[in-house]
Amino acid sequence: MFFILLRFSIHADRVAEFLEAHTAWLAQGFEEGVFLSAGAMSDGDGEAILAVAEDLAAVEARVARDPFVIEGVMEVEITGMAPTMLDDRLSFLLGEG
């Protein structure tokens, strides 16, 4: 499992230009079963995504295709986590990368 943090860069004023393409990129991630959750960070500094993937390289490659990242609107931080304790509703995540 991976946490993807997309934080606004100094080019945040260009969000509207690439929002439709970014939304399509997100939708593709959900359709392909990689993204489990996405939304604005509570501090208003960007967006957070919860993802499952085989490995970090796969997540990095996917994030590199985000129009916000390509155009420098967002800066990326990716953190992996191997869950060992989960609520039963999330038990499907055990064993994911």
DAKA-V464847 format. One record per helix or strand. SS is the DSSP state (~ for helix, > for strand). FROM is the first residue (numbers start at 1). TO is the last residue. If there is no record, write none. Layout:
ss: [SS/SS]
from: [FROM/FROM]
to: [TO/TO]
This chain:
ss: [>/~/>/>/~/~/>/~]
from: [2/12/35/46/56/67/74/88]
to: [8/31/40/51/63/70/80/93]
